[in-house]
Amino acid sequence: MLKKKFAAMAAALVIGISANAMAAQYKDLPQGHWAYDKVIALTDEGILHQGSDGLFKGDSNLTRYDFAYMVGSVLEKSGGQAKKATFKDVPASHWAADKISMTAGYEVLSGYGDGTFRGDKAMTRMEIALSLHKLLHIFGKEHSAASVSFSDVPQAHWAYEAVSDVCGKDIMSGYGDGTFRGDGHMTKNEAAIVMVAFLNALQK
C-alpha cells in the first residue's frame, strides 16, 4: 500500500519539478543557482522546510533535523503510518518533531542510547547513504545490480551494501579520485539534488 501511494506522489513531484512552478522563494537562493530548481520544487512540495526568516542557507551542512524533515515528509505524503517515536531533546513544538517521529518510527534514522536525537548534528555522507538505502527497501526497491566500488569503502565495510546501492541507482556519487569520503558532510544544496535523484530512482 505504501509503495502504491508513493508512486502517485513521486510522479506528481517529478511533474512539478519539470513544470517549474516555484511558488517558494528564498532571499539567499537566486535564480540561476545550480540547485535552484530542485530546492524550490522540493520546498513547494513540502519536502524541504522553509523557515520564517526566508533563508535557505544552502551552503550549510545538512543536519539530522533537515534530513529527518525530508525523509519524514516523503513517508508522510505516501501514506506512511508508523509507531510514534519521541526524544527528550525534541519538544512537540519543534518544527521537525512530527517528521522526526515518522522517520524514527520506520527506523530510517534513529536516535541515541540516551534518548536524544541530536538534531543539530551534521549528517555524514555514510549516514545519508545508509538511511536512503533503508528507505529504498521500504518502498520495495531491490538492491542495485550496478557494480559500484570505492577505494575507501571495501566490500568488508559495514556500509558497503548501502553505498553500492544508492550510488548504483545514481542517487549519490563518489569523487574523481575513486573515493566516497563517507565521513564527510553534505550541504543542504547538495542534499536537494540527492533527494530529487532519490525520487527519480523510485520511478525506474
C-alpha positions, 0 to 999 in steps of 0.5 A, a space after each residue: 500500500 505504501 509503495 502504491 501511494 508513493 508512486 502517485 506522489 513521486 510522479 506528481 513531484 517529478 511533474 512539478 519539478 519539470 513544470 517549474 512552478 516555484 511558488 517558494 522563494 528564498 532571499 539567499 537562493 537566486 535564480 540561476 543557482 545550480 540547485 535552484 530548481 530542485 530546492 524550490 520544487 522540493 520546498 513547494 512540495 513540502 519536502 524541504 522546510 522553509 523557515 520564517 526568516 526566508 533563508 535557505 542557507 544552502 551552503 550549510 551542512 545538512 543536519 539530522 533535523 533537515 534530513 529527518 524533515 525530508 525523509 519524514 515528509 516523503 513517508 508522510 505524503 505516501 501514506 506512511 503510518 508508523 509507531 510514534 517515536 519521541 526524544 527528550 531533546 525534541 519538544 512537540 513544538 519543534 518544527 521537525 518533531 512530527 517528521 522526526 517521529 515518522 522517520 524514527 518510527 520506520 527506523 530510517 534514522 534513529 536516535 541515541 542510547 540516551 534518548 536524544 536525537 541530536 538534531 543539530 548534528 551534521 549528517 555524514 555522507 555514510 549516514 545519508 547513504 545508509 538511511 536512503 538505502 533503508 528507505 529504498 527497501 521500504 518502498 520495495 526497491 531491490 538492491 542495485 545490480 550496478 557494480 559500484 566500488 570505492 577505494 575507501 569503502 571495501 566490500 568488508 565495510 559495514 556500509 558497503 551494501 548501502 553505498 553500492 546501492 544508492 550510488 548504483 541507482 545514481 542517487 549519490 556519487 563518489 569523487 574523481 579520485 575513486 573515493 566516497 569520503 563517507 565521513 564527510 558532510 553534505 550541504 543542504 544544496 547538495 542534499 536537494 539534488 540527492 533527494 530529487 535523484 532519490 525520487 527519480 530512482 523510485 520511478 525506474 
